[in-house]
Amino acid sequence: MELTTSALLLFCASLALIAALYGSVGQAGASGFVALMALFSFTPDIVKPTALVLNVLVSSVVALRFARAGHFSWPVLWPFLTASIPAAFVGGYLTLPASVFNPLLGVLLLTAGVPFLLRPATMHSPVLGMPRLPALLAGGGIGTVSGLTGMGGGVLLAPLLLHYHWASPRTAAAVAAVFILANSAMALLGHAIVADQLPPDLPWFIVAAVFGGAIGAQLGSRHFSAAVIRRILAVTLLMAGIKLVLG
């Protein structure tokens, strides 16, 4: 599909804003991207590969920032990543019919939106030891749905790490960013084997998303209110999720 000039400008501006908001909390923004595409009535065959391309690029910027700041932890990441990489590849290879894709994506967006709305602004609980088997199982499950829907899985992984106190908030953000990058790249590779349909306006989408992600990753965590960011993201995700679930 090709957007009109006015729709393209509005979409790109919204895309940059979402990337900035997500980047400020250590996320790449795939759930926000797919939410926005759902609101603009993109078809499922366009949503998935577009979200994956944007996710790879934006997550690279966000991951680099958090890694340079010293928040990344390989021991926390590797159990999730070990199972998620092959699962994301398989999920990317598979294509769901719209009658299944839309409700599944809607439920995931609702699932991702609720923690942003309800999670407290600060968390000072001590970090606990992380059991490997649950981490492997969770990584495989998140990787599969990430590949199927085009979401990188960060909005599912980060709340999991924080809920069970397996990582501090900043470490969870850094781990989620690298997790998103790896899963999105593998899912995109799997998807490219069977389909390569991308929107003609994708270069403009890339410019807007990378610009927004870079601004958010650099400045957002210092100057934005975390509570306001979470609520804006929650509203976007919940609106799109309800739209997809209800059809």
N, C-alpha and C positions, 0 to 999 in steps of 0.2 A: 504494500500500500504506500501511497505517496501523499504527504500532508500538504495542505494549502500553505501559503506563505505565513499567514497569521497563525495558523495552527502550529506550524513548525517553530515559529518564534516562541510561542507560549510553551510548547513542549520542551524546547531546549532550555528555556529559562527555568522551568520547573525541574528539569533534569539536573541542571547545575545546582539548584537549591537543595535538592534531595541528596546529591553527592556530597555537598558541603556539610549538610547536617549529619549524614551517616559517617563521613570521614572524621568529624569532630569527636565521635564516640568509638572510633576504631573499626568501623564497618565499611564495606565497599559499596553497598547500596542496592544489591540485586533485588531484594524484596521491595524496596521503594521503586526501583525501575520497573519491575513487573506490575506493581500496583498502578503506577502512572500509565503504563501501556494499556492496562486493563481499562482505566478511566477514559483513555483515548480510543478504545475499541480496536486495538491491534488484534490480529488473528493469532491463534496459538503457534502456528508455524513460523511466525515472525518474532513473537515474544521470547521464545526460548533461546535461539541463537543470538539475538540482539542483546539480551540480558547477560549472556555468557561473555560476549566480546567486551561489553562495557565493564563487567565485573573483573575480568583479567587485568584490564588497564588500570582501573581505579584502585583495585586491591594492591597492585604493585606499588603505587604511590603511598598508600596508607601503611602497608607492611614495612616499607623502607623507613618511614618516619618513626614508627614505634620501635623498630629494631635498632635504629641509630640512638634512640633514647634509652636503650638498655632494658626494655621491658619484655623482650621475647624469651620464651623458655622452651627449648627443644624437648626436655623430658615430659612436659605437659602435652606438647603437640603430637609426638610420634605415635602413641597408641591410637589416637583418633585418625591420624593420617594414614597409617598402615592399612586400615580396613576401608577407609573412605575413597582412596585413589582408584582401586579397581571397581568399586561400586559406582562411583561417579562416571567412570568411563562407560559402564554398561547402561546406566541410566541415561547418559547422553545419547547412546546409540539407539535406544528405544524411543518410539514416538507414540504418545497417547492420543486417542481420539478426543475431539473437543468436548464431548459429553462427559469424559472422565477427567481430562486435563483441567477444565475450568473449575469444577467443584474441588478437586484436589488442591489446586493452587489457591483457591479461595480459603480453604481450611488452613493451609499453611500460613497465608497472610494474616488471618485472624490469630493463629497461634503465635506468630511473631509479634503482632501488635500488642497483645495483652500484657506481656512482660514489660514493654516500654511504658505502658500506662500505669502499671501497678508497682513496679520495682522501686524500692526506696532510693532516694537520691544518693546516699552514701552507704557504703558497706565496710565495716571495720572488723568483721569476724575473722578469726585466724584461719590461715590456709591449712587444709587437712590433706593427708595422703590420698592419692588417687588410685583406686583399684584398677588394674589393667584390663581385666575381662569386660567389665561394664563399659570402659572407655572404647575398647575395640568394637563392641556391639553397637554402641551409640554412633561411632564413626561410620560403620558400615551402613546403618540406617539413614543417617544424615546425608552421606555421600550418594545413596541411591535416590532419595527425593530431590537432592540438589541437581543431579544429572537429569532427572525426569522433567523438572520444572524450570530449570535455568537459574535457580537460586544457588548462591554459593555455600549456604549453610551456616554462615556466621551468626545470623540472628537466632539460629537454633542452638549453636554450640556455646556462644557466650553466656546466655542465660543458664545453660546447663552447668557450666563451670562455676558460675557465681552462686547458683542455688545450692550446690553441694560443697561449696567452699574449696574447690579444687585449684583455684587460682585467685589472685588479687584482681581487682577491676582492670588495672592497666595491663597486667599480664594476660588476662582473658582477652582484652582487645587486641593485643599483639599476636597472640596465638590464633585468634579468629581470623585476623587479616591474612596470615600466611595460609591458613586452612582454606579460606575462600579462594585465594589465588591458585592453589594446587587443584582444588576440586573443579573450579571453573575451567581451568586449562584442560583437564582430563575430560570433562564433560563436553567441552567444545570439540576436542579431538574425536571423541566418539560420535558426536552429532555430525561432524563434517564428513564422516564416512558414508552416511546415508542421505544427507541433505546439506545444501549450502545456500539456502534462501535467506537473504538479508535485505533490509529496506534500502532503497536508493539514497535516503537521507542519512545513512549511518555515519558518514564522516562528520556531519554537523553534530550528531548525537555524541560522538567520541570527544570532540572538542569541548562541548558543554560539560560532559560528565567528568573528564579529566581535570578541567579547569576548576570545577566545583570541588572535586575530591581533594585537589592539591591545596586549595584555600582552606577547606575544612580541616584537613589533616594538620596543617601548619598552625592555624589560629583558633580553630573552634573550641578545642578543649581548654583554652586559656581565657576566652572572651565570651563564650556563649553560656547561658544558664543550662545546666544539664537537665533540669526538670522540664524546662520549656522545650528543649530538643526532643526529649522522650515523648512528650505529649503531641507535638506536631507529627512526629513519625507515627505514633500510635493512631492518630486520626486518619492519616493517609492510608496506612495498612488496613485499618478496620473498614474504612469506606470501600476500598477496592475489594477486600475480601468478601464483604456483604454483597457487593455487586456481582461478583463471580458466582458465589453460592446460590444467590437467588435467580441468576440468569438475566 
